[in-house]
Amino acid sequence: MNIDMIRAAARRLEGHVLRTPLLNSPFLDEVAGRRVWVKPECLQHTGSFKFRGAWSALSAMPDDIRKRGVIAFSSGNHAQGVALAAKMHAVPAIIVMPSDSPTLKIANTRAYGAEVVLYDRDSESREEIGARLSTERGLTMIKPFDEPEVIAGQGTCGLEIAQQAAELEITQAEVIVCCGGGGLTSGIALALEADAPDLRVRPAEPEGFDDVARSLASGKIERNVRTSGNICDAIISPQPGEITFPIMHRLVGPGLVITEDQALTAMAHAFNRLKIVAEPGGAAALAAALFCGDQIEGDDVIVTVSGGNVDAPLFSRALDMLA
């Protein structure tokens, strides 16, 4: 896993993914006590950064393997990314999703043409289900984060951040990334190591599901006790990846942990001040910038809003936080 793979992915993604901007609001700056630059990957195809990794993985496959079809497991954003990328490549896709995934994410995945297989995340193993279906149907697994070509695709977001920061003359900053298994975090970290080494990545996670923060602190992979029960569903993974963790351990700073209420409040701020829709997990980095300021260094902070696929009742609950 290296910068050359990320640059190669960027060439394959050109013309297929959106180059999302860096947004700023003086109102958010005031809350955070520093300048906050928001990378709204919620505006990406399928409403999250996951399309980058999905397109990267599919486009890197040999034609004879890709045409057999692909399979993935996801709570929703990777699901939609793979489903759309498969549709655009005219190949079949099966997505294994938790039964408690947001209704919008399940519906969208099916709308992109994928076959959805639901499972109970507390009593069933998505890995076992995926492996069985992959063998039975001859499908290629696209893992949500612990897959080199997926990480390479997510790393293209980091290439954009490095270029945009240079354009804004931001030479030093912490880059806070919403973090589940670490695909986006490690990909961005590799990109910044090459193109903007004075920008330091920090992972943001919900409390109770801070496996990456604890793993970084201990120097070894730590697991979460629970696998469900938080509104930040998009970034709840059992543990960091075997590929992603060594990258994060080498390159990223200490993890930041946010509460559900902070995620909801950040969603409301993002909508009110930037006119973008964030889901709870996708707002974790912004929440960290706004509410964990004593743990952040420097005058500038760059954050990813990694996804915006949220059901209407939960979004309404978020907006009520500032009512």
C-alpha positions as CSV (number, residue, x, y, z in Angstrom):
1,M,0.0,0.0,0.0
2,N,1.7,3.2,-1.2
3,I,1.3,6.6,-2.8
4,D,1.8,5.2,-6.3
5,M,-1.4,3.1,-5.8
6,I,-3.2,6.2,-4.8
7,R,-2.0,8.2,-7.8
8,A,-3.0,5.3,-10.1
9,A,-6.4,5.2,-8.5
10,A,-6.7,9.0,-9.1
11,R,-6.1,8.5,-12.8
12,R,-8.8,5.8,-13.0
13,L,-11.2,7.9,-11.0
14,E,-10.8,11.0,-13.2
15,G,-14.1,11.9,-14.8
16,H,-16.0,9.5,-12.6
17,V,-15.8,11.1,-9.1
18,L,-16.5,14.6,-8.0
19,R,-13.7,16.9,-6.7
20,T,-15.4,18.1,-3.6
21,P,-14.5,21.7,-2.4
22,L,-13.2,23.0,0.9
23,L,-15.9,25.0,2.6
24,N,-15.5,27.6,5.4
25,S,-17.9,29.5,7.6
26,P,-17.0,32.3,10.0
27,F,-19.8,31.0,12.3
28,L,-18.1,27.6,12.6
29,D,-14.8,29.3,13.1
30,E,-16.2,31.2,16.1
31,V,-17.6,28.0,17.7
32,A,-14.3,26.1,17.1
33,G,-12.0,29.0,18.1
34,R,-9.9,28.5,14.9
35,R,-10.5,28.3,11.1
36,V,-12.5,25.2,10.1
37,W,-12.2,23.9,6.5
38,V,-14.8,21.3,5.6
39,K,-14.3,18.7,2.9
40,P,-18.0,17.7,2.1
41,E,-17.8,14.2,0.8
42,C,-21.5,14.1,1.5
43,L,-21.7,15.7,-1.9
44,Q,-19.9,12.8,-3.6
45,H,-21.8,10.3,-5.8
46,T,-24.0,8.1,-3.5
47,G,-23.7,10.7,-0.7
48,S,-20.3,9.6,0.7
49,F,-16.6,9.1,0.0
50,K,-17.2,5.4,-0.4
51,F,-17.8,5.7,-4.1
52,R,-14.1,6.6,-4.5
53,G,-12.9,3.3,-3.1
54,A,-15.6,1.3,-4.8
55,W,-14.8,2.7,-8.2
56,S,-11.1,2.2,-7.6
57,A,-11.5,-1.5,-6.7
58,L,-13.8,-2.3,-9.6
59,S,-11.8,-0.4,-12.2
60,A,-8.6,-2.2,-11.1
61,M,-10.1,-5.7,-11.6
62,P,-9.3,-7.7,-14.7
63,D,-12.3,-7.8,-17.1
64,D,-12.9,-11.5,-16.8
65,I,-13.1,-11.3,-13.0
66,R,-15.1,-8.2,-12.8
67,K,-17.8,-9.4,-15.2
68,R,-18.7,-12.3,-12.8
69,G,-19.9,-9.8,-10.3
70,V,-18.9,-8.5,-6.9
71,I,-20.0,-8.8,-3.3
72,A,-19.6,-6.4,-0.3
73,F,-20.7,-6.0,3.3
74,S,-21.6,-2.6,4.7
75,S,-24.0,-0.7,6.9
76,G,-24.8,1.5,4.0
77,N,-22.3,3.8,2.5
78,H,-19.9,1.3,1.1
79,A,-23.0,-0.7,0.0
80,Q,-24.2,2.2,-2.1
81,G,-20.8,3.0,-3.5
82,V,-20.2,-0.6,-4.7
83,A,-23.8,-0.9,-6.0
84,L,-23.4,2.2,-8.2
85,A,-19.9,1.4,-9.3
86,A,-21.1,-2.1,-10.3
87,K,-24.1,-0.7,-12.1
88,M,-21.8,1.7,-14.0
89,H,-19.6,-1.2,-15.0
90,A,-22.7,-3.3,-15.9
91,V,-21.8,-6.2,-13.5
92,P,-24.0,-7.8,-10.8
93,A,-23.5,-7.0,-7.1
94,I,-24.7,-8.5,-3.8
95,I,-24.5,-6.4,-0.7
96,V,-24.7,-7.9,2.8
97,M,-26.2,-5.2,5.2
98,P,-27.1,-5.1,8.9
99,S,-30.9,-5.3,9.3
100,D,-30.7,-2.2,11.5
101,S,-29.1,-0.1,8.8
102,P,-30.9,3.2,8.0
103,T,-33.9,2.6,5.8
104,L,-32.7,5.2,3.3
105,K,-29.4,3.3,2.9
106,I,-31.0,-0.1,2.3
107,A,-33.5,1.5,-0.2
108,N,-30.8,3.3,-2.1
109,T,-28.6,0.3,-2.4
110,R,-31.5,-1.7,-3.9
111,A,-32.3,1.3,-6.2
112,Y,-28.8,1.2,-7.6
113,G,-29.6,-2.4,-8.7
114,A,-27.8,-4.5,-6.1
115,E,-29.2,-7.5,-4.4
116,V,-29.4,-6.8,-0.6
117,V,-29.0,-9.6,1.9
118,L,-29.8,-8.5,5.5
119,Y,-28.3,-10.0,8.7
120,D,-28.3,-9.4,12.5
121,R,-25.0,-7.7,13.3
122,D,-25.2,-8.9,17.0
123,S,-25.7,-12.6,16.2
124,E,-24.4,-13.2,12.7
125,S,-21.1,-12.7,11.0
126,R,-21.1,-10.6,7.8
127,E,-17.7,-12.1,6.9
128,E,-19.1,-15.6,7.0
129,I,-22.2,-14.7,5.0
130,G,-20.1,-12.8,2.5
131,A,-17.6,-15.7,2.1
132,R,-20.3,-18.2,1.6
133,L,-22.1,-16.2,-1.0
134,S,-18.9,-15.3,-2.7
135,T,-18.0,-19.0,-3.1
136,E,-21.4,-20.1,-4.1
137,R,-21.8,-17.5,-6.9
138,G,-18.2,-16.9,-7.9
139,L,-18.2,-13.2,-6.8
140,T,-15.2,-11.1,-5.9
141,M,-15.3,-9.6,-2.4
142,I,-14.7,-5.8,-2.1
143,K,-14.0,-5.2,1.6
144,P,-15.2,-1.9,3.1
145,F,-11.8,-0.7,4.3
146,D,-9.1,-3.4,4.6
147,E,-8.5,-3.7,0.9
148,P,-5.6,-2.0,-0.9
149,E,-7.5,-0.7,-3.9
150,V,-10.3,0.6,-1.7
151,I,-7.7,2.4,0.5
152,A,-6.1,3.8,-2.7
153,G,-9.5,5.2,-3.8
154,Q,-10.2,6.8,-0.5
155,G,-6.6,8.3,-0.6
156,T,-7.6,10.4,-3.6
157,C,-9.6,12.5,-1.1
158,G,-6.2,13.2,0.6
159,L,-4.6,14.2,-2.7
160,E,-7.4,16.8,-3.2
161,I,-7.0,18.1,0.4
162,A,-3.3,18.6,-0.1
163,Q,-3.8,20.5,-3.3
164,Q,-6.7,22.6,-1.9
165,A,-4.7,23.4,1.3
166,A,-1.8,24.6,-0.9
167,E,-4.2,26.8,-2.9
168,L,-5.4,28.4,0.4
169,E,-1.9,28.7,1.7
170,I,-2.6,26.4,4.6
171,T,0.9,25.0,5.4
172,Q,0.1,23.5,8.8
173,A,-3.1,22.0,10.0
174,E,-4.7,19.0,11.6
175,V,-6.9,17.0,9.3
176,I,-9.7,15.3,11.3
177,V,-11.2,12.2,9.5
178,C,-14.4,10.4,10.4
179,C,-13.0,6.9,11.2
180,G,-14.5,3.4,11.2
181,G,-12.2,0.7,10.1
182,G,-9.6,3.2,8.9
183,G,-9.8,3.1,5.1
184,L,-10.4,6.8,4.6
185,T,-8.1,7.7,7.5
186,S,-5.1,5.6,6.3
187,G,-5.6,6.6,2.6
188,I,-5.7,10.3,3.4
189,A,-2.7,9.9,5.7
190,L,-0.6,8.2,3.0
191,A,-1.6,11.0,0.5
192,L,-0.7,13.8,2.9
193,E,2.6,12.1,3.8
194,A,3.6,12.5,0.2
195,D,2.1,15.8,-0.8
196,A,1.5,17.8,2.4
197,P,3.7,16.3,5.2
198,D,2.9,19.2,7.6
199,L,-0.8,18.3,7.6
200,R,-1.4,15.7,10.4
201,V,-4.4,13.3,10.3
202,R,-6.5,12.7,13.4
203,P,-9.2,10.1,13.5
204,A,-12.6,10.9,15.0
205,E,-14.9,8.3,16.5
206,P,-18.1,8.0,18.7
207,E,-17.7,7.2,22.4
208,G,-18.0,3.6,23.2
209,F,-16.8,2.7,19.7
210,D,-13.3,4.3,19.8
211,D,-11.3,1.2,18.8
212,V,-8.9,3.2,16.7
213,A,-8.2,5.7,19.4
214,R,-7.5,2.9,21.9
215,S,-5.5,1.0,19.4
216,L,-3.3,4.0,18.6
217,A,-2.8,4.5,22.3
218,S,-1.9,0.9,23.1
219,G,0.1,0.2,19.9
220,K,-2.0,-2.9,19.1
221,I,-5.4,-3.6,17.5
222,E,-8.2,-3.2,20.1
223,R,-11.8,-4.4,19.6
224,N,-15.0,-2.7,20.6
225,V,-17.1,-4.4,23.2
226,R,-20.3,-3.6,21.4
227,T,-21.0,-3.8,17.6
228,S,-24.2,-1.7,17.6
229,G,-26.2,0.8,19.5
230,N,-24.9,4.2,18.3
231,I,-26.4,6.6,15.8
232,C,-23.0,7.0,14.1
233,D,-23.7,3.7,12.2
234,A,-21.4,4.6,9.3
235,I,-18.2,4.5,11.4
236,I,-18.9,1.6,13.8
237,S,-16.5,-1.2,13.0
238,P,-15.5,-4.0,15.4
239,Q,-11.8,-3.1,15.1
240,P,-9.2,-1.4,12.9
241,G,-8.1,-3.3,9.8
242,E,-5.0,-5.4,9.6
243,I,-3.8,-3.2,6.6
244,T,-5.1,0.1,7.8
245,F,-3.9,0.0,11.4
246,P,-0.1,-0.1,10.7
247,I,-0.5,2.9,8.4
248,M,-2.5,4.8,11.0
249,H,-0.1,3.8,13.8
250,R,2.8,5.2,11.7
251,L,1.2,8.4,10.4
252,V,-1.8,9.7,12.4
253,G,-2.1,11.5,15.7
254,P,-4.1,10.6,18.8
255,G,-7.8,9.8,18.2
256,L,-10.6,12.2,19.1
257,V,-13.9,10.9,20.6
258,I,-17.2,12.6,20.4
259,T,-20.7,12.0,21.8
260,E,-24.0,11.4,20.0
261,D,-25.3,14.8,21.0
262,Q,-22.1,16.5,19.6
263,A,-22.5,14.6,16.3
264,L,-26.2,15.8,16.1
265,T,-25.2,19.4,16.9
266,A,-22.5,19.3,14.3
267,M,-25.1,18.1,11.8
268,A,-27.2,21.1,12.6
269,H,-24.3,23.5,12.3
270,A,-23.3,22.0,8.9
271,F,-26.8,22.5,7.6
272,N,-27.4,25.9,9.0
273,R,-24.0,27.4,8.1
274,L,-22.8,25.4,5.1
275,K,-26.1,24.2,3.7
276,I,-24.9,20.6,3.6
277,V,-26.6,17.4,5.0
278,A,-24.4,15.2,7.1
279,E,-25.3,11.9,8.7
280,P,-24.1,11.4,12.4
281,G,-21.0,9.3,11.5
282,G,-20.2,11.7,8.7
283,A,-20.3,14.6,11.1
284,A,-18.0,13.1,13.7
285,A,-14.9,15.0,12.5
286,L,-16.7,18.3,12.4
287,A,-18.0,17.6,15.9
288,A,-14.4,17.0,17.1
289,A,-13.3,20.3,15.6
290,L,-16.1,22.1,17.2
291,F,-16.1,20.5,20.7
292,C,-12.7,19.0,21.2
293,G,-10.7,22.2,20.6
294,D,-8.5,21.7,23.6
295,Q,-7.1,18.6,22.0
296,I,-6.3,20.2,18.6
297,E,-3.3,22.3,17.7
298,G,-2.9,25.2,15.3
299,D,-4.9,28.0,13.7
300,D,-6.5,25.8,11.0
301,V,-8.3,22.5,11.1
302,I,-9.5,20.6,8.0
303,V,-12.4,18.1,8.5
304,T,-14.1,15.5,6.4
305,V,-17.9,15.3,6.3
306,S,-17.7,11.8,5.0
307,G,-21.4,11.0,4.4
308,G,-24.9,12.5,4.2
309,N,-27.2,9.5,4.0
310,V,-29.5,10.1,7.0
311,D,-33.1,9.2,7.5
312,A,-35.5,12.2,7.8
313,P,-36.6,11.7,11.5
314,L,-32.9,11.5,12.7
315,F,-32.0,14.6,10.7
316,S,-35.0,16.4,12.2
317,R,-33.7,15.4,15.6
318,A,-30.4,16.9,14.7
319,L,-31.9,20.3,13.7
320,D,-33.7,20.4,16.9
321,M,-30.4,20.6,18.8
322,L,-30.1,24.3,17.8
323,A,-33.8,25.1,18.1
